[in-house]
Amino acid sequence: MPEWIEFVDGNRNTVLRRVPFDEVPPANREVYLRGGLRVESAEEADEIVPIARVVRTLLDDAGAPADPDRASQAVVREFDAAGVLRRETLQRPSR
């Protein structure tokens, strides 16, 4: 288990902050797997993978990296301590 989770600005590849692992809610700091596939809860899982790095990249409508004033969405990629991508989420503003 990592001691910290790094939160990174993916557009600038800059670490914004490091948060102690135990201060992040379990569902946000871990990925739950059963038979290698993601499940929703720790109770369903046969493997729990801790997250070590969270990278948020702002994107324009075409999916290209964008400055905040041009961004229409963000992709959040979560990696384990070995650098393996474990979860990816697309965020769009509510309208």
Secondary structure, DSSP 8 states (H G I E B T S, - for coil): --SEEEEEETTTTEEEEEEEGGGS-HHHHEEEEETTEE-SSGGG-SEEEE--EEEEEEE-TTS-B--TTT-SEEEEEEE-TT--EEEEEEE----
